[in-house]
Amino acid sequence: MSIKVLPPDLAAKIAAGEVVERPASVVKELVENSIDAGSSQITIEIKAGGVEQIKVIDDGHGIASEEVSIAFQRHATSKIDSQEQLDAIATLGFRGEALPSIAAVSRTVITTRQPLNPGGFRLELLWGEPVSSGSQGSPPGTAVEVLDLFGNLPARRKFLKSSSAETSRIQELVSRYALVFPGIRYQLMVDGRVSFTSPGKGVHREALLAVYGPQAATAMLEVHGEDPETGYQVDGFAGAPSLTRANRTYMTFFVNRRWVQSRMLSFAVEEAYIGLLQVKRYPLAALNISIPYEEVDVNSHPSKREVRFREENRVFSTVQRAVRAVLMADSPIPSLASPPESAYPAAVAPSFFPRSAFGAARYGGGMPDYEGGLEGGQADARLPKQPAPPLKVVGQLKLTYIVAEGPAGMFLVDQHAAHERVLFDRIYEKASEQEPQSQPLLELVSVDLSPAQGDTLKTHQEALENYGFQFEPFGDGSYLLRAVPAIFSEGDPAKALLDVLDMTAFEGLVRQNEDVSPASIA
């Protein structure tokens, strides 16, 4: 096949695939444009998970009518015009790819007006080509409506998740920006109903309240740290050790107020909590790392989700130390105490100790496949699974680990993870038998849910109730818990519901007609 230049429409579709991966990608690009435009209010409306409609409305400075069509040309931007400005980019958007990429895979309508102009301007495009344009009355600011997303790319649509899953991604995205830009009032409308609202008063604690609810917000600790040699600064909030979740999705990071995804930053925060959390529990955190612009490359990924640091190790240590310092000031590490002799009498432990096969899942177990002991001082998370040997319990450590003696040496067993694996097996058995048992609570328990958790609960309410949960709305993202599955009756009922909503191991339990056996989850 000979080399040839691709047709413009095909090239546009390929380029759009790098920027517009799913509906949340569209929301991200449009919201960032609104933030860069100096908006104080941003409203996001979505239908059918964003596939049918996405509309972002702001009260920013708008676009001049003669520049609207230029904004939809590839690499057209008002953010930079030189290499020096690119090296010191402070705006969220700068590549000039978002609007043309979005327009190439949808029907897009933009209406905009600058505050000093008497009238606005409207432009409609279909698959990237202008359809109509002209003057139109509108309030100051910009409204971009994206309809029939991926309508010209049916193969791309097939790879999208369900409407509820795509909606959850958008909810999480909007809540992240509410945390780092608390001076902007956000409102998210999902299928005609208000899903999330932030106060927009510039108070970080109020933004935390809107995103996480009152119980979690009050348990968040302020973080302020700085590396005097590099000038790196860390500001934000980290949860007290008592505030944990079953996965890492509640750790949010910004670099110069730009939301990024970074395993390195996640590990830095987890390192700060060493010795303070139970196994397979993860903290809540919302941190902004301020760093000289020349020290970070934000142009390494088309969607700008990933960044590269010049001094990655220094960034890691700055974050880890800042979070660790506030944790130590709030709750110093207790000294180890000898366990009571009667805590666990010497006995042969069962040889069928359940073992983890669920990654980060909490009620799926958390015990590593440790059989065979530790060699070289390191544990291999991918050791082949073998039956656990008979163990003799000799004590307990910090009310968390069972100290046991086996043929190969000493074993530390996470008693909570082992117990919860047993609980999972029991709830699975009850689900298989279709005989769930519900335990009414003596006192109603209030549970605060994030927007994404609330949407999951509403979407799968019938299935959750079938498995023994009973709850009712209590306003502002809160629910009153009346009953839980009987196997959770002796623990924290609120924590049980939160973990069930968060955990991948339990996703099957709230879906009908799916295999949720332990083997299928392993």
N, C-alpha and C positions, 0 to 999 in steps of 0.2 A: 504494500500500500504506500502510495506516495505521500510526502509531507505536504500539508496544506493548512491554511488558516481556517479556524473554525468559524462558522456563521455567528454573527453577533448574538442572536438569541440563544444559541446553544452555549456559547462562552459565558453568557450572563447566568444561565442556569447552573453551570458548573461552579462559577465563582460564588453564587448565592449559597451553594451547599457548604462552603467553608464558614459562612457567617450565620446563616439561618438554618439551624439544625432542627429546631422544633418551635412551637409557639412561644415558649419562654424566651428563646433567643430574640424574637421580635420585640417582646415586651422589654427586655433588657436594653436593646439598642434605642428604642423610642423613649424609655424613661431616662436613660443617660442623656439623650439629646435635650429633654425637658429640663434636667438638672443643669446642664451647661447653659441653657437659655435663661437662667436666673429665676426659675419658677418658684412660687411659694405654695402652690397647690397643684397636685397632679392626680387626675382621676383615670383609672384603668378599668375598662369594661371588656369582658370576654364572654363568649358564648361557645358552648360545645368544646370546652378545653382550649379555646383560642383558634380552633380550626375554622369555625364558621365566622367568627368576628373577633377582632381585637381593636379597641379604640383607646387611644391615649390622648387626654385633653390636658393642657397646661395653661397657665397665665403668664408665660414668659415673654421675652421681648419680640417674639414672632420673626417672620422672614419677609424681606422686601418682596413685593409682587413680581418684580422683574428677575428675582433670583430663585423663585420657587422651582422652575423647570431645571435650572442649573443644579439644584440640590440633588436631583435624581440622575445626574450624570456621574459615572464612576470616577472616583478620586477627586470629587469636588467637595471642598470643605472650607469652612471659615475659621478653622482652629489654628492652622499653621500655614506658613508659606516659605519656610527655610529649614535647612538642616539644624541650625542652632535651636529653633523653636521645637523641632522634633526631639532633640536631645533633652529638652527641659519641659516636656509636655505636662501641663497641669490639668487640662480638661479631660473628661472621661472619653469623649469621642474625638477622633482626629484622622481616621483612615479614609473617610469619604466613600466607604463601601456599604454602609448599612442601608440607607434609603434605596439605592438602586438594586441591592440584593433582595430586599423585601419586596419591592415592586415587581421584580422579575418573576416571582413565584406567587403572585396574588393579584387581586384587584385592589388598588390602593387609592384612597381619596384623602387629600390634604387640604385643610382650610386654615388660613393663617392671616393674622393682622398685627401690624406693629402698633403700639399704643398711641402714637401721634398721628397715625393715618386715619382718615374718616371711614374707610371701608376696607374690607378684606379681599382675599383672593382664594380661588378654589381651583384645584387641579386634580383630575382623575386619570389614572393609568390602569391599563389591563395588560398583564404579563410584561410590564416594563415599558409599554408603548402608550403615549398620551392619547386619551380619548376625548376629553373636553377640558376647557379651562375658561376662566373669566372672573369678573368681580363678583363678590358676594358679601353681604353683611355678616359680621361675626364679631364676637367679643375679642378683646386683645389676647394674644397668645396663639397657640397652634393646636389643632386637632388632627391627628392622623388615624384614619380608619383602614384596617387591613381585613379584607373579606376573602373567603374561599382560599385559604392558605394551602399551597401545594396543589391547587386545583389542576394545574398543568403538569404536575409530577405525581401521578397516582402511585407510582412505586415508592416515593418518599412517604406518602401518607400511610402506606401499609406498615411502615416501621415505627409509627407513632404509638404511644401507649394509649390506654383508655382515656376518655375525657376527664375522669376524676384524677388520674395520675398526672396528666398534663396540667390540670388546674392546680394540683398540689405544688408542682414545680413553680408555677407563676406566683402562688401565694408565698412560698418561701423566698422567692426573688424579691418581691415587693417588701416583705418584712425586713430583709437585709438592708435595703436602702433606707428604710425608715429608721434603722438603728444608727447608721452613719451620717445621715442627713436629717436630724430630728427637727430642724427648722422648716422642713417642707411637710405640708399636710398631704398624706396619701389616702386615697379611697379606692378600694378594689371592689368592683361589682362583678359577681359571677352569676350568669344566667338571670339577670334582673334583680338579684338580691345583694345587699351589702355583705361582703365577706370579711373585709378588714378596713379599719380606719385608724390613722395615727393622728395625734393632736396637732403636730406641727408647731409646737411652741418653743422649740429649741432646747428642751430639757431632756437630757438623755434618759433619766430615770423614768420619765413619762413614756418615752418610746419603748423602753424595756417592758413597761406595764402593758402597753398595747400589744406587743409581740408575744410575750411569754405569760402574761397574766400576773395577778398580784402576788401569789405565793412564790413563784420563781423570781419575780422582780425584786422582792425584798431580800432574797437570799443571794443576790448578785453583789460582788465586791468590786469596788472601783480599783482599776489598775493604772498606775502611772510609773513609768520607768524610762531611763535614758542611759545610753552609753556615752559618757563625756568625750571619749576619744573620737568616735565616729559621728556623733550627733544624732544617732538613731533614737527615736522616741516611740514608746508604746503607750497607748491610752485606750481605755475602754472598760470592759467589765468581764469578770470571770466568776463562775458560780462557786459558792461554798462547797466543800467536799460532800456535804449532805445532799446537794442538788446534782443528781446525775441522770443520765439517759442511757438507753440501751444501744445507741449507735453514735457515730461521729457527726451526724448532720446538724447538730446544735452548736457546732463551732464555726463561727463566721469570721472571716479575715478580710481586712482592707489594707491596701498599700497606697498611701497618699489619698485615702478615701475612695480608692478604686477597688471594688469587690474582686477578689481573686480566689482561686482554688489552689491550695498548696499543701502537699503532704508534709513538707518540711515544717511549716508553721503548726500543723496539727500535732506532729511529733513533739515540737517544742513545748506546746501546752501540756500534752500528756506527760512529758518528762517532769514538768513542774508539779504534777499531782502524784508522783511516785510515792507510794507508802500511805496515801490518803484515801484511795478509792479501792473498792472491791474489784476483783477480776471481771473483765468484760463490762465494766461500767465506764461511761465517758462523761466528761464535764460539759457544762454550757460555757460559752465564751463568745464575746463580740469585741474584737480588738482591731484597732487601726495602727499600722506601723508607719510613722512619718520618717521618710528617708530622703536625702538629697536626690533630686531627679536624675543626676548623672550616675547615681549608684544603682539604678534599677532600669531594666529594659522592659518596657510595657509593649513593645512592638514585636514580640516573639510569637504571637498567636493571633490568627485572624479575628477571633472573637474577644481578644484581650483578656481572657480568663486566667491565663498563666503569665507569670512574669519571671524574669531571671535577675538574681541579685549578684552584684559584683563580689560582695563579701558575705556569702551565704552563712558561713559559720558564725560570723558576728551577729547577723540578724537572729539566728537560732538562739544564741546565748542571751541576747538582749531580751527576747520574748520570754525565754524560760526563766530568767532571773526576775523579771518584772512580775510575772504571775506567781512565782514561788514566794517572793517577798511578801506579797499581800496575803497569801495563804498562811504563811508562817505567823504573820502579825495577827491574823484573825483566829487561828487555831494551831498552836504549836504542836509538834508531833509528840504524842504521849510516850512515856518511857515504857519499855516492855516489862510486863509483870509475869510472874510465874502463874500458870493456870491452876485453878483449884483442883485438888487431887480428885474430887468427885465429879469433875466436869465430864470426863469421858473415861469410864472404867476400862481397864485393859480387857480387850476382847478381840476375837478374830473378826476383822471387818468383812463384809460380804465381798465375794470375788466378782460380783457383777456391778461394781460401782459404775453408774452411767458416765459416759464420756462425751465431750462436746463434739458436735459435727456441724455446728451452725454458725461458725465465724463469730460475729459480734453479737449474736442474739443472746439475750439474758435468760428468758425462760426456755431456752433451748439448750442450756448448759453452758458452762464456760470452762470446764476442766480441759486442759491440754492433753494431748495424747502422750503422756509422760512415760509410758511403760518402757522399761529397759534402763531407766536412770538417766543421769546427765553425764555426757562425755565431753571433755574439753572445757567444762565450765559453761556450756551453752546448751540451750534446749532447742531442738529442731522441731518447728511447728508442724512439719510434714512427716514425722516419723510414722512408719507403718503401724496400723492399729493392731493391738494384740489384747487378748483377755488379761485383765488386771490380775496380778498374783494375790494370794491370800495376804492380808495385811493385819498387823497387830497394832491397835491404837494405843499410843503411849502418852498422848497429851493434846493440848489445844493451844493455839497461838493467837492472841489478840481477838478472841471470839470469832475468828474468821477462818483459820486453817486448822485442819486436823493433822496432827503429827503422827505418822504411822511408820512402823518398821516392816520391811519386806525382805525377801531373799536377796535383792540387789542393793539394799541399803535403805536410807531414809526417804520417805515420801511426804510431801505436803499436799493435802487434799483441800481444795476450796469447798468447804462444807455448804456454803450457800448455793454455789453452782450445782453441786451434786444434788442438793435437795430440790432445786428448781427443775433439774432435768427429770427428776421423779414426778414433779408436778406436771410437767409437759406431757410425759408419758400417760399420766392419769387423765388429763383433759383430752388427749387424743383418743384414749380408749372410750371415754364417755361420748365423744363426738362420733366415733365409729359406731357405737351402740345406739346413737341417737337418744341417749338418756341423760342429758345434762342436768345437773342438780344445782339449783340456785340457792344461795344462803342470804336471806334478808339481813341487813345491817341493823344493829340496835340503834345507832345514830346515823342520820344522813351525813354523807361526806361530800364536801365541795371539791370539785376538781377543775383546775384551770387548764384549758387546752389552747395550743397554738392554732392559728388559722388552718394549717395543713392537717393537724390532728382533728380539729373540729369537722373538717370536710370529710375525712376518712370515717369518722364516727357516723356522720349523717348518711354517707353513702352506704355503709354496711350496718346500719342500725339494726335491721331485722336479724341479720346473721349473728351479731354480737348478743342480742337478746336471746336468741335461740341457744346460745352457749352459756347463758346464766347471768349476764350483766343486765341490770335494770337501772335506768337513769332518765333524767328529764332536764330540759334546758333551765338554766338559772340566770341567764342574761350575761351579756358582755363576754362571751366565750367560756363561761363557766357552766358546769353541769352538776346536778345533785345525784350522787350515786346511792341507790337504794338497796342493791343486792349485787353480789358477785358470784361467780362459779364457786361451788362449795370448797374446792381445793385451795382457793385463795382466802378463805374465811379467817385464817389465823395470821395472815400477814397484813401489809398495808394495802387496803383496797384501792386507794387512789393510785399508788405506784403500780399496782397490777394492771389497771386499765391503761395507764400511760405506756407501760412497756408493751402491752399487747398491741396498741395502736402503732408503736414505733418499730416493732421487731419484724425483720424479714422472715423469721422462722414461723411467725403466726399469720403471715399474709394469707396463706391457704385457708386458715380457719375462718376467715371472713369472706371467702369466695365460695360460691356454690359449685358443685360438680368438679371439684379438684381433688387430686390425691395429696393428702397432707400427712401421710405416714412418716414416721421417723426416717425410714429409708429414702423417701422421696426428698426429704429436706437435707439429708446428709451430704 
